[in-house]
């Protein structure tokens, strides 16, 4: 039981650290512009989804820390209940959107996600 709890904690701290690193990189390097072929309402939805993902990737470890280290029961409930569900939904939306871009709109979004930039038109 302690071993799996420790692994969970280590992964949570890793998620928190990597998320903070990703935010710093985004602030320093910026983010590539959304593909122009993407409809404007979906660009707004994408920005909101990304914002919610970053928020959850910061809030979930914070809630886990509050529960494990400070005994805040409500934080543990929120961490393993609503936040977990919201994260799964957002991850599912993210994957679905990437697949729509790749197979329906045929954009270079997968290249953008893996390298941080779109292919040049040349």
Secondary structure by P-SEA (a helix, b strand, c coil): caaaaaaaaaaaaaaaaaaaaaaaaaaacccccccccccaaaaaaaaaaaaaaaaaaaaaaaaaaaaacccaaaaaaaaacaaaaaaaaaaaaaaaaaaaaacccccaaaaaaacccccccc
